[in-house]
Amino acid sequence: MKRRELFKLAAAAALTSATANAAEKKKSKESKSSFNFALLPKNGKGKRVVIIGGGWAGLSVAKRLKEYSPNSDVVLIEQRAHFVSCPISNLWLVDAVDLEFLTHSYLDAARNNGYTFFQAAAYNIDRKNKVVLTTNGDVKYDYLVVATGIDYDYSQWTKGDIELEYELRTNYPPGFMTHSEHQVIKEKLEDFEEGNFILTVPGGNYRCLPAPYERACVIADYFKKNKIKGKVILLDENPDITIKKKGFHSAFNELYKDYIQYVPSAKIEKFDLKNKKVETEIGDVYEFADAAFYPRVRGSKLLEIAGIAKDGINKKEANIDPFTYQVKDDPNIFCCGDVRPMAFSKSGNTANSEGYVVARIIANLIEGKKPTWKSPHTTCYSAVSTDPIRAISVDADYKWDKTNKVFTFANVKLNEKWQGKMGLHTGKGLLEWAKGMYRDMFD
Amino acid sequence: MDRRGFLKVIGGGLSVAIAPSLITQTLRAEDGRLYKTYNKVALVDSKGKAIKASSLQKETNYIFAYPFLGTPVLLVDLGEPTQKDVKLKDEKGQEYIFKGGVGKNNSIVAVSAICQHNLTHPTKDESFFSYVKRGQKSMAAKNGGVFLCAAHMSVYDPKAGGKVVSGPAPQPLANIILEIDKDDNLYAVGVLGSDKFHDYFKAFKREFKKSFGSWRKAKEEVQEKTTVSLLKEYSKDIIVY
């Protein structure tokens, strides 16, 4: 090593230890446990609000908080370097949009909106000392928002068979979390020669209700246009299409009669990946050339690790007050987006609109005001074909059903006509919806 | 006293005699809050001829640029009078008053066609933002008679100063203040309510570079006159569903 480099290193080490000493002193007053704090600037003189998870909910909370409570010191922790949109990704699978359309910069989001972006993976929460532990140093908070989304729950399929779960995750990824999964599915389509392509619709409140049906449509469309002797077999755990039923059924029947086989109430019981066969509960066997198996979903692992999870419709989702989003025994922690246990649609738009609600609740608390509940909002477009894109959509709020103590849809507006000018307009609407949402989060 | 000076006085909270040029045909906040004057600009057709207020087709979308070259405005004669003295509130809770439509029937309104939710606005390719006629059904509004942004289903009431009827928009549309002179010619003079021009210019930098050559050009204030076109001729596709 050159002298100069050595000197640089020594200087850096000195600097680190000096700051570490300061942090050390501060910390010893607070507790005896040893933290190694990340060095983060303050973007506000007030309370520090830390948000874990830069998805559709987290980005929205961060931006709105700086707006509603400009004095707050807002830090967004996200492990990924880029944002790659899951909504609209079905269209990317068949080249109807490019990767640039889906990809956005966390730095843009932070610099445009005045909060701090901290790229790190949060692996635990020290709730007693109000510190988030991350791979790049620890972060103190006054209020914490956990918006870490879903994880897949393979347990009903694999019953603890870790090898099987790993094989399913790796070779047949669901394509509802990371873009690497989508990339694998895209390659599968590009390489597809002939045969059955199996997709599944899980039970429970899974992420993005219409997406498996939309995906069936765009893959069938791709097979049809490229004259591929392929068929999508859609095995649905539910007794019927879960949303936009009329629109999807008519698309399956009128556009893809020979390309989609829709099988309701079909839950996979057995995987024979070696021979590329699956068997359902009632004993039907389906062979496949390729597949993307979408299992049930659960709350992200961090909730469980931090002790703020409970089992509900899905496993290990956030244990929160459904109106204030506060963790039941820890009101300084809020959970929103797809970690929530309420039966809201697990969609980008819903999470984004919830971000406004939660940011308002936190801003009110900081000002000593009462939290006010407002319904999140679901606007959801699905493509049934590409080139030109034809789409259907639904728009809804939620209301509290006092008798059954659950949230149900309210003010539902359905647009299930993909035919004619209406379908083409909705197709354009789908793209403008997405652009608007990206502006909402990143500009 | 010139117009601008007059408004400043109002803004200062003094009670002032009504300026002659503003007597009847204006929409403005009485106390001047949330009201900003820009260049007084004549509304003209593609040949540069003044647009007569009474010549507007009823319930038809017209578009012009104001107060900047890059900020689109929709102009509509609703065919029915608007409400008068509507109290409105922006997203920060600031109150202001929409006085009513202009024209003989108090039925002409102009709004900034930049959706208050996510800045969706008419472009040459398509317009998700438009006035939907009474009786025309759409997903977001059963009976029409509204300004609609189809992208995220924000619905605004044109008769109530662009008040939000439903959808995610956080505040009413910004109104463009119109004046009509004694010869029935139309002018745009200012903006009432909270606008999103700043966010809009930031968000569409690259698009402005394509459509205006540079985004600085798009930010230039309109001078003297602005050309009014039919929205259906300006945009290839007006999108309502």
Interface residues (C-beta under 8 A of the other chain):
Chain A: N112 N349 S353 H377 T379 S393 D395 N411 K413 L414 N415 M422 H425 T426 K428 G429 E432 W433 K435 G436 M437 R439 D440 D443
Chain B: C115 H117 N118 L119 T120 E126 F128 M139 A140 A150 A151 H152 M153 S166 G167 P168 D199 K202 A203 D237 I239 V240 Y241
